[in-house]
Amino acid sequence: MSSDEIQIDDIFQKLDDKKIRKKRINSKRKGNSSELKICKILSERFNKSFSRSPNSGAFGSTHNLDKDTQFLLSGDVLSPKNFYFTIENKAGYKIEILNLFKEKHTHKNTIYSFLDQGSKDAIKANKIPLIIYTKDRCQTICFVPLTNHKKYIKINDYIKNINHMIISHNGKNKNWPLWSILSLEDLLKMEDNFFFD
């Protein structure tokens, strides 16, 4: 046996001795990073200021905020006052959207919890929920309600020409039973008056 073969055997032995550990995902850091990225995209698209809300994450649920502060800080992104939507940003989840079509699946429940959380924040602010979901190496997608929306007719006309899915969800909030799922890129092609009062 040559010395090269012995070295190879030693390398394989070292690999067997080590436990292979899955790298832990830091969801908080991933969420913060994603929110900053979304703020930058929205600020550039609308030429207005969007910034990460200090209420994002667990802050809002761990601090007793008055109603005026809740209104100002609803959602994960601070937006201009005349912006129709509150933005709930979700990142760091390994969810497959197509699992929405399976009868019982944990991804389905997780997605529905996103819609419920976004709806709850929107109601506090008297706005419309917009849930943005980002996943590594995938297109960023949005969930936009199709009902009780000031621009309902316009979004229906618009989405006829793009790839989208429509789901129903009668969760904790009955205001928005139908939701469109589309890419953030396609949503941002809408005219400014779709987003602003």
C-alpha positions in Angstrom: 0.0 0.0 0.0 1.3 3.4 -0.9 1.3 6.4 1.5 -1.4 8.1 -0.7 -3.9 5.3 0.0 -3.2 5.5 3.7 -3.9 9.2 3.7 -7.2 8.6 1.9 -8.2 6.1 4.5 -7.3 8.6 7.2 -9.5 11.3 5.6 -12.5 8.9 5.4 -12.0 7.9 9.0 -12.1 11.5 10.1 -15.4 12.0 8.2 -16.9 9.0 9.9 -15.9 10.3 13.3 -17.5 13.7 12.9 -21.2 14.1 13.4 -22.8 15.9 10.6 -24.8 18.7 12.0 -27.5 20.7 10.2 -26.8 24.4 10.3 -29.4 26.2 12.4 -31.4 28.9 10.8 -31.5 32.2 12.7 -35.1 33.2 11.8 -35.0 36.5 13.6 -31.9 37.6 11.6 -33.3 36.2 8.4 -36.6 38.1 9.0 -34.8 41.4 9.8 -32.7 41.1 6.7 -35.8 40.3 4.5 -37.7 43.2 6.0 -34.9 45.6 5.1 -34.7 44.2 1.6 -38.5 44.7 1.1 -38.2 48.2 2.4 -35.5 49.0 -0.1 -37.6 47.5 -3.0 -40.7 49.5 -2.0 -38.8 52.7 -1.4 -37.1 52.4 -4.9 -40.4 51.5 -6.6 -42.5 54.3 -5.2 -39.8 56.9 -4.5 -41.2 57.2 -0.9 -39.8 56.1 2.4 -40.6 52.6 3.7 -38.7 51.4 6.8 -38.6 48.4 9.1 -41.1 48.8 12.0 -39.8 48.7 15.5 -43.0 46.8 16.2 -41.8 44.0 14.0 -41.2 40.6 15.5 -42.2 40.0 19.1 -42.0 43.6 20.2 -45.7 44.4 19.6 -46.9 41.3 21.5 -44.5 41.9 24.4 -45.2 45.6 25.0 -48.5 47.2 25.9 -49.0 49.9 23.2 -51.8 52.4 23.0 -54.2 52.4 20.0 -52.5 55.3 18.3 -49.1 53.7 18.5 -50.5 50.4 17.3 -52.0 52.2 14.3 -48.7 53.8 13.4 -46.7 50.6 14.0 -49.0 48.0 12.5 -47.2 45.4 10.3 -43.5 44.8 9.8 -42.9 47.8 7.5 -43.6 51.5 8.2 -45.2 52.9 5.1 -46.4 56.3 4.0 -49.7 57.4 5.7 -51.7 57.2 2.5 -50.5 53.7 1.6 -53.5 51.3 1.6 -51.7 48.3 3.0 -50.1 47.0 6.1 -47.2 44.8 5.3 -46.5 41.5 7.1 -43.2 40.1 5.9 -42.4 36.4 6.4 -39.0 34.8 5.8 -37.0 31.9 7.2 -39.8 29.4 6.8 -39.3 26.3 4.6 -42.8 26.3 3.1 -44.0 25.0 -0.2 -47.0 27.0 -1.4 -48.4 24.1 -3.4 -49.0 22.4 -0.1 -52.0 24.7 0.2 -53.8 22.3 -2.0 -53.4 19.3 0.3 -56.3 18.6 2.6 -54.2 18.6 5.9 -50.7 19.9 5.9 -48.7 21.8 8.4 -47.5 24.3 5.7 -51.2 25.1 5.0 -51.8 26.0 8.7 -48.6 28.1 8.8 -49.6 30.1 5.7 -53.1 30.6 7.1 -51.5 31.9 10.4 -49.6 34.4 8.2 -52.9 35.6 6.7 -54.6 35.8 10.1 -51.7 37.8 11.5 -51.6 40.2 8.6 -55.4 40.6 8.8 -55.2 41.4 12.5 -52.6 44.1 11.9 -54.5 45.6 9.0 -57.7 45.8 11.1 -55.8 47.7 13.8 -54.6 50.2 11.2 -57.9 50.3 9.2 -55.9 49.2 6.1 -55.7 46.2 3.8 -53.3 43.3 4.6 -50.4 42.5 2.2 -48.4 39.5 3.2 -45.0 39.1 1.5 -43.2 35.8 1.7 -39.5 35.4 0.8 -37.6 32.2 0.6 -34.0 31.7 -0.4 -33.4 31.3 -4.1 -37.1 31.6 -4.9 -39.3 34.4 -6.2 -40.8 36.6 -3.6 -44.5 36.1 -3.5 -47.5 38.1 -2.1 -50.8 37.3 -0.6 -53.4 40.1 -1.4 -57.1 39.9 -0.4 -59.5 40.0 -3.3 -62.5 41.1 -1.4 -63.4 44.2 0.6 -60.6 46.0 -1.2 -61.0 49.6 -2.5 -59.4 48.5 -5.7 -61.0 45.1 -6.0 -62.2 45.5 -9.6 -58.8 46.7 -10.7 -56.8 43.8 -9.2 -59.3 41.3 -10.7 -58.8 42.8 -14.1 -55.0 43.0 -13.6 -54.4 39.4 -12.4 -56.3 37.9 -15.4 -53.1 38.4 -17.4 -50.5 37.1 -14.9 -49.7 33.9 -13.2 -51.5 33.7 -9.9 -53.5 31.5 -7.6 -56.6 32.2 -5.7 -57.2 30.6 -2.3 -60.0 30.9 0.2 -59.4 31.2 3.9 -62.1 31.9 6.4 -59.9 32.2 9.4 -60.1 34.4 12.4 -61.1 37.4 10.3 -64.1 37.1 7.9 -63.3 40.4 6.1 -61.0 38.7 3.5 -62.2 35.2 2.5 -60.4 35.2 -0.9 -56.7 35.8 -1.5 -54.6 36.1 -4.6 -51.1 34.7 -4.5 -48.8 36.4 -7.0 -45.2 37.5 -7.3 -44.0 40.7 -5.7 -42.5 41.7 -9.1 -45.9 41.4 -10.8 -47.7 43.2 -8.0 -45.4 46.1 -8.1 -46.2 46.6 -11.8 -49.6 48.0 -10.7 -50.1 51.7 -11.1 -49.3 53.8 -8.0 -53.0 54.6 -7.4 -53.6 51.0 -6.6 -51.4 51.4 -3.6 -52.0 55.0 -2.5 -55.0 57.0 -1.5 
